[in-house]
Amino acid sequence: MRTLFRTAIAMVLVVVPAAALTGCDVLAPTRNADGHIAHTMMLSATDMVVDDCFTFTNPSDVSQAQVTPCNQPHALRVIGQGRLSEERVALDGGLQTALAAACKNDFAAFRASHPGIRKLQFIVSTRQQGGETVTLYSCVSTDRVGAA
């Protein structure tokens, strides 16, 4: 039993680093030198970064998204990110208003550089940081390219 356990541990210690060094998505998504996704993959919606292009493949589960290079068919793009304190949300009169205010400039800039009808959406998660609940958000715009 111990031999089997040691063999399994040894394989993990060899395979995972080797896969990471060969560019496999074991530890993180594969991105090119500019930081953009290099090939289509499934990714947690909260792990996306600004300029990631994606489509929710299952409308009833928006925790996962199919992230793709932006020149490939997709429906949405992350255009901004940040965090909101509970105090900021309260001062703005609620989460929706606070998110709209936080994403206003990113959305205006995106609309100016990407003509067409655009709709602002949000991806939101909450976390405890330093004893405070913070809301982490991504500003997302419709960005239909191809037949996503």
LINDACOR-V851382 format. One record per residue. N is the residue number from 1. RES is the residue in three letters. PHI is phi in radians with two decimals (999 if undefined). OMEGA is omega in whole degrees, 0 to 359 (999 if undefined). Layout:
# LINDACOR-V851382
N/RES/PHI/OMEGA
N/RES/PHI/OMEGA
This chain:
# LINDACOR-V851382
1/MET/999/179
2/ARG/-1.14/179
3/THR/-1.11/179
4/LEU/-1.09/179
5/PHE/-1.08/179
6/ARG/-1.11/178
7/THR/-1.12/179
8/ALA/-1.09/179
9/ILE/-1.10/180
10/ALA/-1.08/179
11/MET/-1.12/178
12/VAL/-1.09/181
13/LEU/-1.16/179
14/VAL/-1.65/187
15/VAL/-1.22/183
16/VAL/-1.08/178
17/PRO/-1.09/179
18/ALA/-1.12/179
19/ALA/-1.13/179
20/ALA/-1.11/180
21/LEU/-1.23/180
22/THR/-1.56/176
23/GLY/1.63/177
24/CYS/-1.22/183
25/ASP/-1.54/182
26/VAL/-1.30/185
27/LEU/-1.80/181
28/ALA/-2.83/179
29/PRO/-1.10/179
30/THR/-1.37/178
31/ARG/-2.17/178
32/ASN/-1.43/184
33/ALA/-1.09/179
34/ASP/-1.47/180
35/GLY/1.57/180
36/HIS/-1.54/178
37/ILE/-1.02/183
38/ALA/-1.57/178
39/HIS/-2.69/183
40/THR/-1.09/181
41/MET/-2.77/172
42/MET/-1.52/183
43/LEU/-2.59/175
44/SER/-1.06/181
45/ALA/-1.02/181
46/THR/-1.44/178
47/ASP/-1.70/179
48/MET/-1.29/180
49/VAL/-2.19/180
50/VAL/-0.96/181
51/ASP/1.39/171
52/ASP/-1.30/178
53/CYS/-1.87/189
54/PHE/-2.77/174
55/THR/-2.44/171
56/PHE/-1.39/184
57/THR/-1.47/179
58/ASN/-2.24/184
59/PRO/-1.01/180
60/SER/-1.54/179
61/ASP/-2.41/181
62/VAL/-1.62/176
63/SER/-1.41/179
64/GLN/-2.13/179
65/ALA/-2.38/172
66/GLN/-1.56/182
67/VAL/-1.66/186
68/THR/-2.48/172
69/PRO/-0.98/187
70/CYS/-1.17/176
71/ASN/-1.54/177
72/GLN/-1.75/179
73/PRO/-0.98/177
74/HIS/-2.79/183
75/ALA/-1.96/188
76/LEU/-2.39/177
77/ARG/-2.44/174
78/VAL/-1.34/184
79/ILE/-1.97/179
80/GLY/-3.00/179
81/GLN/-2.63/177
82/GLY/3.13/179
83/ARG/-2.46/179
84/LEU/-2.18/175
85/SER/-1.44/175
86/GLU/-1.03/179
87/GLU/-1.10/180
88/ARG/-1.09/179
89/VAL/-1.09/179
90/ALA/-1.13/180
91/LEU/-1.09/180
92/ASP/-1.48/176
93/GLY/1.49/177
94/GLY/2.40/186
95/LEU/-1.13/183
96/GLN/-1.05/180
97/THR/-1.17/179
98/ALA/-1.12/178
99/LEU/-1.15/179
100/ALA/-1.05/179
101/ALA/-1.17/182
102/ALA/-1.17/184
103/CYS/-1.68/186
104/LYS/-0.93/184
105/ASN/-1.21/178
106/ASP/-1.09/181
107/PHE/-1.18/178
108/ALA/-1.09/179
109/ALA/-1.14/180
110/PHE/-1.15/179
111/ARG/-1.10/180
112/ALA/-1.18/182
113/SER/-1.66/180
114/HIS/-2.32/183
115/PRO/-1.02/179
116/GLY/2.15/180
117/ILE/-1.32/181
118/ARG/-2.20/177
119/LYS/-2.23/179
120/LEU/-1.51/177
121/GLN/-2.35/183
122/PHE/-2.37/167
123/ILE/-1.99/189
124/VAL/-2.29/170
125/SER/-2.50/177
126/THR/-2.03/180
127/ARG/-2.51/172
128/GLN/-1.61/177
129/GLN/-2.35/179
130/GLY/1.05/179
131/GLY/1.39/181
132/GLU/-2.07/174
133/THR/-1.48/177
134/VAL/-2.08/177
135/THR/-1.81/175
136/LEU/-1.64/184
137/TYR/-2.42/169
138/SER/-2.13/172
139/CYS/-1.47/185
140/VAL/-2.25/177
141/SER/-2.08/170
142/THR/-1.07/185
143/ASP/-2.75/187
144/ARG/-1.09/176
145/VAL/-2.21/181
146/GLY/1.26/182
147/ALA/-1.90/182
148/ALA/-1.20/999
